[in-house]
């Protein structure tokens, strides 16, 4: 069996050579962009220093926000270890921009599972509890429904147009920057003057541009995904138009205080170093995901995006036939991890999710999606969502274990 597995992997690597080269070219473009932002912002050792208390005059914090804004082609940025996750960053952003009587309009269908209670939960401080409405326009075959968007924007209470770049727990490709740019332009053509807000999680540095370079007013993400480069221990970012970022900063801390406070006793080196490494690490994850997709497709499994299509985020969806196959796949990813490889995974009721979830995350940073990980709601259709990989070599090794386990099962 080992010889056949190695043969399958090597054949897939040869067939993927052109796609690998394309991803490496994108990584080089993004590495230059990041390096030039470091140089433009005159990053120095003093920016890594820790601070305490209120953090007034915290140069490392303020310059880190400016650095991210530069990289993302935005006017201003907040990068903070006090943002706990991607969901927290999104929540802070939405509460900072929406008021009672306003409507949040998602033009890419349902948001990710962890946002459902943020939007519509009862008695927990959700948007709905504060009198903020929600409506959506579903994608059609992975494309924006422009007629539906136009109709939705006829409601004057819509103040934030929301776009989720990644697939969430849906069977669709992530949205490309070309699609996002076209949607942003159309929204403006319809006369919308509010905020176009993009959930950028899993998509940073996958293409040569970011949503805030293509018409979005705000982009939000987690530092334990792509932009942390596998180095950042926690945190999130919010970048975009200055007026919107300043409103969000007042929700993150307090009105009138905004981004003037916030200290971090452990220093900022990991955040600076993480974003510097991010273009290379993202490339490694994308190459690993392509290889896994190619091998599984040859074994008869359906993956999304198909290997013939370019990836627009670091996540690859794989459809299995049974609950047992799905669980075996997730368990194999855990067994190939450097941390907690001995843990026998089982589905459980994870906070923020609507059904049982099984999640492989044998990571150096707990739950870091830029590290090799996989998760799935244990429900039909049986789809696993695979992402990350700090090195291509780790992805390849994990693939060997996955193929062994799937064939055995």
Backbone torsions as a table, in degrees:
resi	resn	phi	psi	omega
1	UNK	NA	-39.6	-179.0
2	UNK	-58.2	-42.9	-179.3
3	UNK	-63.2	-40.1	180.0
4	UNK	-67.6	-38.1	178.2
5	UNK	-64.3	-45.8	178.9
6	UNK	-61.9	-39.5	179.5
7	UNK	-64.1	-43.2	178.7
8	UNK	-61.2	-44.2	-179.0
9	UNK	-65.3	-46.2	-177.9
10	UNK	-65.3	-38.9	176.3
11	UNK	-63.8	-40.1	179.7
12	UNK	-66.6	-40.8	178.0
13	UNK	-60.3	-43.1	179.9
14	UNK	-64.1	-40.8	-178.7
15	UNK	-70.1	-24.1	-177.4
16	UNK	-90.9	-0.3	-175.2
17	UNK	-52.2	-44.8	179.6
18	UNK	-63.5	-39.2	178.8
19	UNK	-68.5	-37.9	176.1
20	UNK	-60.1	-43.0	-179.8
21	UNK	-62.1	-41.4	179.5
22	UNK	-62.8	-42.7	178.6
23	UNK	-64.6	-37.3	178.8
24	UNK	-66.4	-35.0	177.2
25	UNK	-66.9	-40.3	176.7
26	UNK	-63.8	-42.6	179.4
27	UNK	-60.7	-40.3	-179.9
28	UNK	-65.4	-42.6	176.9
29	UNK	-58.5	-47.2	-177.7
30	UNK	-69.6	-33.0	177.1
31	UNK	-64.3	-41.2	176.9
32	UNK	-63.2	-42.1	179.9
33	UNK	-61.1	-44.7	180.0
34	UNK	-66.1	-45.6	-179.5
35	UNK	-61.1	-41.8	179.1
36	UNK	-65.1	-34.6	176.5
37	UNK	-66.0	-39.6	175.2
38	UNK	-59.1	-44.1	-178.5
39	UNK	-69.6	-41.3	179.7
40	UNK	-61.0	-35.8	-177.1
41	UNK	-93.7	7.4	174.2
42	UNK	50.0	52.6	-179.0
43	UNK	-64.8	132.6	-176.9
44	UNK	-136.4	169.4	-178.1
45	UNK	-57.9	-31.3	-177.9
46	UNK	-63.4	-23.7	-179.4
47	UNK	-71.7	-13.6	-179.3
48	UNK	-88.9	-7.8	-170.8
49	UNK	-68.3	145.3	177.2
50	UNK	-75.8	159.8	173.5
51	UNK	-136.1	167.8	-178.9
52	UNK	-137.2	174.9	176.0
53	UNK	62.7	-136.1	-178.3
54	UNK	-68.4	-28.5	-177.9
55	UNK	77.5	24.2	176.3
56	UNK	-59.5	136.3	178.3
57	UNK	68.9	25.0	179.7
58	UNK	-73.0	97.4	-175.1
59	UNK	-67.8	-35.4	178.7
60	UNK	-63.1	-43.4	178.6
61	UNK	-64.0	-49.2	-175.8
62	UNK	-66.1	-40.6	-178.5
63	UNK	-71.6	-32.4	176.7
64	UNK	-62.6	-41.3	176.0
65	UNK	-62.9	-42.1	178.6
66	UNK	-65.9	-36.8	178.8
67	UNK	-62.7	-47.8	178.9
68	UNK	-62.2	-41.1	178.1
69	UNK	-59.8	-41.8	178.5
70	UNK	-62.7	-48.1	-179.1
71	UNK	-60.1	-39.5	-175.1
72	UNK	-92.8	6.9	178.6
73	UNK	64.1	38.3	-175.9
74	UNK	-115.7	168.5	180.0
75	UNK	-82.0	-32.8	-175.5
76	UNK	-153.9	162.3	-179.7
77	UNK	-152.2	151.3	170.7
78	UNK	-119.2	124.5	174.8
79	UNK	-128.9	116.7	-169.2
80	UNK	-145.7	136.6	170.9
81	UNK	-69.9	-12.4	177.6
82	UNK	-80.9	-6.7	169.1
83	UNK	-89.6	117.5	-164.2
84	UNK	-84.9	-22.5	-175.3
85	UNK	-168.5	175.2	174.4
86	UNK	-62.2	-41.4	178.5
87	UNK	-61.9	-40.4	178.0
88	UNK	-64.4	-43.9	179.0
89	UNK	-60.1	-43.4	178.8
90	UNK	-64.4	-42.6	-178.9
91	UNK	-63.5	-47.1	178.4
92	UNK	-58.7	-43.9	-179.4
93	UNK	-62.4	-46.1	-177.3
94	UNK	-68.2	-42.6	178.3
95	UNK	-67.9	-27.7	177.5
96	UNK	-72.3	-23.4	-173.1
97	UNK	-106.7	-19.6	-173.6
98	UNK	-110.1	144.0	179.1
99	UNK	-125.4	167.1	177.6
100	UNK	-53.2	131.5	-178.6
101	UNK	94.1	-12.2	178.1
102	UNK	-81.5	164.7	176.3
103	UNK	-126.2	135.4	171.9
104	UNK	-95.4	126.4	-175.1
105	UNK	-119.4	108.8	177.6
106	UNK	-89.0	123.5	-177.9
107	UNK	-102.7	8.8	176.9
108	UNK	-122.5	29.1	178.0
109	UNK	82.7	-157.5	-178.8
110	UNK	-65.7	135.2	172.3
111	UNK	-69.0	173.7	178.4
112	UNK	-57.1	150.8	-173.7
113	UNK	-50.4	-40.8	-174.8
114	UNK	-69.0	-12.1	177.5
115	UNK	-90.7	-12.3	-174.9
116	UNK	-60.1	-44.9	179.6
117	UNK	-73.9	-30.1	174.8
118	UNK	-60.0	-38.8	-176.8
119	UNK	-81.5	-45.4	-166.8
120	UNK	-128.9	9.2	179.8
121	UNK	-61.0	156.3	-177.5
122	UNK	-108.0	122.3	174.6
123	UNK	70.2	24.4	-179.3
124	UNK	-123.5	11.8	-178.7
125	UNK	83.0	29.4	-179.9
126	UNK	-77.0	173.4	174.0
127	UNK	-58.0	-42.7	179.8
128	UNK	-61.2	-38.1	179.1
129	UNK	-62.6	-26.9	179.4
130	UNK	-96.8	14.6	175.3
131	UNK	76.2	26.3	178.0
132	UNK	-103.9	123.1	-175.3
133	UNK	-87.1	162.6	178.1
134	UNK	-135.9	138.4	169.6
135	UNK	-145.7	164.0	-174.7
136	UNK	-140.3	160.6	171.3
137	UNK	-129.3	115.9	-177.0
138	UNK	-71.0	150.4	170.7
139	UNK	-68.2	155.6	174.2
140	UNK	-116.6	109.4	-179.2
141	UNK	53.2	41.0	176.9
142	UNK	81.5	4.2	-179.5
143	UNK	-117.8	154.4	177.5
144	UNK	-65.8	140.5	176.7
145	UNK	-92.9	93.5	-171.8
146	UNK	-68.0	-34.0	176.2
147	UNK	-64.5	-42.7	178.3
148	UNK	-65.2	-37.5	178.4
149	UNK	-64.7	-44.9	179.4
150	UNK	-59.6	-44.7	179.6
151	UNK	-62.4	-42.4	-180.0
152	UNK	-64.2	-35.3	-177.8
153	UNK	-76.4	-6.9	175.8
154	UNK	-70.7	-13.6	177.7
155	UNK	-80.8	114.9	-176.9
156	UNK	-68.6	-12.6	179.5
157	UNK	-79.1	-9.8	178.9
158	UNK	-69.7	117.7	-179.4
159	UNK	-116.3	-20.0	177.0
160	UNK	-132.7	125.6	171.7
161	UNK	-98.7	123.3	-171.5
162	UNK	-109.1	132.7	177.1
163	UNK	-127.1	122.5	172.5
164	UNK	-95.9	115.9	-175.5
165	UNK	-70.1	-42.9	-176.5
166	UNK	-83.0	173.8	-173.0
167	UNK	-81.0	-19.8	-170.1
168	UNK	61.6	-142.4	176.4
169	UNK	-98.8	50.0	178.1
170	UNK	-124.3	156.9	178.5
171	UNK	-92.3	80.8	175.7
172	UNK	-154.8	158.8	174.0
173	UNK	-71.3	152.8	170.5
174	UNK	-63.8	159.9	-179.5
175	UNK	-81.9	137.2	178.7
176	UNK	-83.0	163.3	175.9
177	UNK	-64.6	-31.7	176.3
178	UNK	-63.4	-43.4	178.1
179	UNK	-65.5	-42.9	-178.7
180	UNK	-65.0	-42.0	178.9
181	UNK	-61.4	-43.2	-180.0
182	UNK	-65.1	-40.8	179.7
183	UNK	-65.9	-42.5	178.8
184	UNK	-61.8	-43.0	179.5
185	UNK	-63.2	-40.8	-179.6
186	UNK	-65.8	-42.8	179.0
187	UNK	-57.9	-41.7	178.5
188	UNK	-68.7	-37.8	178.0
189	UNK	-61.7	-28.3	177.6
190	UNK	-77.3	-1.6	177.2
191	UNK	91.5	8.1	-179.0
192	UNK	-70.7	130.5	-177.3
193	UNK	-115.2	3.4	-179.8
194	UNK	-84.3	-153.0	-173.5
195	UNK	-99.2	128.1	170.0
196	UNK	-93.8	117.7	-165.8
197	UNK	-119.6	122.8	-176.5
198	UNK	-114.8	125.6	167.3
199	UNK	-77.6	105.8	-172.0
200	UNK	-95.8	6.6	-176.2
201	UNK	-56.6	137.0	178.1
202	UNK	77.1	-5.2	-173.2
203	UNK	-108.6	-11.0	-175.1
204	UNK	-61.0	134.5	175.4
205	UNK	67.5	12.3	176.0
206	UNK	-78.0	-34.1	174.4
207	UNK	-117.4	-178.4	-175.7
208	UNK	-81.3	-15.6	178.9
209	UNK	-128.4	167.2	-179.9
210	UNK	-119.7	164.5	-176.3
211	UNK	-55.3	-36.4	-179.6
212	UNK	-71.8	-7.6	171.0
213	UNK	-96.9	0.0	-174.8
214	UNK	-130.7	28.6	172.2
215	UNK	108.9	-12.4	179.0
216	UNK	-76.8	145.9	178.8
217	UNK	-88.0	-29.8	-178.5
218	UNK	-140.7	136.9	170.6
219	UNK	-129.4	140.7	-171.5
220	UNK	-134.4	143.4	177.1
221	UNK	-163.2	-179.0	-176.9
222	UNK	-108.9	143.1	178.7
223	UNK	-81.5	-12.0	174.5
224	UNK	-94.1	14.3	166.6
225	UNK	-110.7	-145.2	-169.4
226	UNK	-51.0	-52.5	-168.3
227	UNK	-74.0	-7.8	175.6
228	UNK	-86.4	-8.6	174.8
229	UNK	60.3	17.5	-177.4
230	UNK	79.3	2.8	-177.6
231	UNK	-107.0	-42.4	-177.8
232	UNK	-60.0	131.1	-176.2
233	UNK	-83.8	-14.5	-176.2
234	UNK	-172.1	-177.4	168.7
235	UNK	105.6	171.1	177.3
236	UNK	-150.7	173.5	-179.0
237	UNK	-136.9	154.1	173.9
238	UNK	-139.0	122.1	-179.8
239	UNK	-130.5	154.0	176.9
240	UNK	155.5	-152.6	-179.8
241	UNK	-63.8	138.1	-172.9
242	UNK	-58.4	-43.8	-176.9
243	UNK	-61.0	-40.3	179.4
244	UNK	-71.3	-41.2	179.8
245	UNK	-62.2	-39.7	-180.0
246	UNK	-66.0	-37.2	176.0
247	UNK	-64.8	-41.4	179.7
248	UNK	-66.4	-37.9	179.0
249	UNK	-59.8	-34.2	178.6
250	UNK	-71.1	-22.7	173.8
251	UNK	-82.2	-36.0	179.3
252	UNK	-63.2	-40.3	179.4
253	UNK	-111.1	-90.7	178.5
254	UNK	-159.4	151.1	175.7
255	UNK	-55.8	139.3	-178.6
256	UNK	81.5	-16.8	178.4
257	UNK	-98.2	-48.2	175.3
258	UNK	55.3	-132.1	-175.4
259	UNK	-89.8	13.1	-178.5
260	UNK	-77.8	-15.7	-178.0
261	UNK	-124.2	168.7	179.5
262	UNK	124.6	110.8	-179.3
263	UNK	-115.1	167.5	178.1
264	UNK	-147.9	110.2	-173.3
265	UNK	-70.4	-14.2	-175.4
266	UNK	-96.9	-1.9	178.1
267	UNK	83.3	164.5	-169.2
268	UNK	-108.6	5.8	-175.3
269	UNK	-56.4	-42.8	-176.2
270	UNK	-62.8	-31.1	-179.8
271	UNK	-74.3	-42.8	176.9
272	UNK	-65.7	-46.7	-178.3
273	UNK	-66.2	-36.4	-179.8
274	UNK	-62.8	-47.0	-179.1
275	UNK	-69.9	-28.4	174.8
276	UNK	-64.3	-40.0	-179.0
277	UNK	-80.4	-16.4	-169.1
278	UNK	-55.8	-45.1	-178.9
279	UNK	-58.0	-40.4	179.1
280	UNK	-68.8	-44.8	-177.7
281	UNK	-64.0	-41.9	178.2
282	UNK	-60.8	-41.1	177.2
283	UNK	-60.6	-42.2	178.3
284	UNK	-60.7	-43.9	180.0
285	UNK	-64.7	-41.0	-179.3
286	UNK	-66.0	-41.1	178.1
287	UNK	-64.8	-41.7	178.0
288	UNK	-62.6	-41.9	178.7
289	UNK	-64.4	-38.6	177.1
290	UNK	-63.6	-43.3	-179.7
291	UNK	-62.7	-45.1	179.2
292	UNK	-62.9	-41.8	177.8
293	UNK	-62.4	-43.0	-178.4
294	UNK	-63.0	-44.1	-178.4
295	UNK	-67.8	-42.0	-178.9
296	UNK	-69.9	-34.5	176.0
297	UNK	-63.5	-38.3	178.2
298	UNK	-66.9	-22.1	176.7
299	UNK	-90.1	3.3	174.6
300	UNK	99.2	4.4	178.2
301	UNK	-90.3	146.9	177.6
302	UNK	-91.3	134.7	177.7
303	UNK	-126.3	157.1	178.1
304	UNK	-136.6	124.4	2.0
305	UNK	-72.3	154.7	173.6
306	UNK	-59.5	149.9	-175.6
307	UNK	-61.2	-23.5	179.2
308	UNK	-77.2	-8.3	-178.8
309	UNK	-107.2	146.2	178.0
310	UNK	-69.1	143.3	176.1
311	UNK	-79.7	142.6	178.0
312	UNK	-114.9	4.0	167.6
313	UNK	-154.8	-179.5	-174.7
314	UNK	-88.9	5.2	-176.2
315	UNK	-98.6	138.1	174.1
316	UNK	-124.6	127.5	178.2
317	UNK	-94.3	139.0	-178.8
318	UNK	-131.1	124.9	-177.9
319	UNK	-94.2	125.1	178.3
320	UNK	-107.6	164.3	-175.5
321	UNK	-87.8	-29.1	-174.6
322	UNK	-136.2	162.9	174.1
323	UNK	-59.2	-39.2	-176.6
324	UNK	-66.1	-41.8	177.8
325	UNK	-63.0	-42.9	179.8
326	UNK	-59.8	-50.4	-178.6
327	UNK	-63.8	-39.5	179.3
328	UNK	-61.9	-39.5	178.4
329	UNK	-62.6	-49.6	-178.6
330	UNK	-62.4	-42.0	179.5
331	UNK	-62.9	-37.1	179.3
332	UNK	-64.8	-37.7	177.4
333	UNK	-62.7	-43.3	178.2
334	UNK	-62.2	-43.0	-178.0
335	UNK	-65.3	-22.5	178.7
336	UNK	-92.7	6.9	-175.7
337	UNK	-86.6	155.1	177.3
338	UNK	-75.9	-21.9	-176.4
339	UNK	-121.3	133.7	178.5
340	UNK	58.2	35.3	179.7
341	UNK	-65.7	-21.2	-176.9
342	UNK	-84.2	-6.1	-175.2
343	UNK	-76.3	130.9	175.6
344	UNK	-91.1	108.5	-174.2
345	UNK	-76.6	145.1	173.8
346	UNK	-138.6	150.9	175.9
347	UNK	-61.8	147.0	178.2
348	UNK	-152.1	166.0	-179.5
349	UNK	-84.2	88.5	-176.4
350	UNK	-79.8	134.9	-178.9
351	UNK	-55.7	134.8	177.0
352	UNK	92.8	-6.7	-178.3
353	UNK	-111.3	152.6	-171.7
354	UNK	-92.3	-10.7	177.2
355	UNK	-143.6	173.0	177.4
356	UNK	-57.6	142.2	-179.3
357	UNK	-126.9	142.2	168.9
358	UNK	-117.5	130.5	-170.9
359	UNK	-136.0	124.2	173.2
360	UNK	-98.9	122.1	-178.6
361	UNK	-154.9	66.7	177.1
362	UNK	-82.3	71.6	-165.9
363	UNK	-111.3	158.7	172.4
364	UNK	-71.9	-35.3	173.4
365	UNK	-108.0	120.7	-172.0
366	UNK	-54.3	123.3	176.1
367	UNK	74.2	12.6	-175.9
368	UNK	-70.2	113.8	-176.0
369	UNK	-75.5	-14.2	175.4
370	UNK	-78.4	-19.5	170.6
371	UNK	-82.1	161.5	-176.9
372	UNK	-58.6	118.4	-176.0
373	UNK	-155.2	166.3	177.6
374	UNK	-159.0	148.4	177.6
375	UNK	-152.0	164.8	-178.7
376	UNK	-163.6	138.4	165.6
377	UNK	-73.5	131.9	-175.7
378	UNK	-86.9	80.3	-179.1
379	UNK	-155.5	161.0	177.0
380	UNK	-76.3	145.9	-10.3
381	UNK	-69.5	150.7	-172.4
382	UNK	-82.7	89.7	-175.0
383	UNK	-115.7	127.2	174.4
384	UNK	-100.6	146.9	180.0
385	UNK	-117.8	111.3	-174.3
386	UNK	-104.8	135.7	179.1
387	UNK	-151.4	162.0	170.4
388	UNK	81.1	-170.3	-175.5
389	UNK	128.9	105.2	-177.9
390	UNK	-66.9	-28.8	177.5
391	UNK	-134.3	146.6	176.9
392	UNK	-61.7	-35.9	-178.1
393	UNK	-62.4	-38.3	177.3
394	UNK	-65.8	-41.5	177.9
395	UNK	-60.1	-41.5	-178.9
396	UNK	-65.7	-42.8	177.7
397	UNK	-62.0	-45.2	179.0
398	UNK	-60.8	-37.9	179.1
399	UNK	-60.5	-40.8	177.0
400	UNK	-57.2	-45.3	-179.4
401	UNK	-67.0	-39.2	178.6
402	UNK	-62.4	-46.8	-178.3
403	UNK	-65.0	-40.3	177.1
404	UNK	-58.6	-45.6	-175.5
405	UNK	-71.0	-41.2	-179.1
406	UNK	-65.6	-42.6	178.9
407	UNK	-63.6	-42.5	-179.3
408	UNK	-64.1	-43.4	-179.3
409	UNK	-65.3	NA	NA
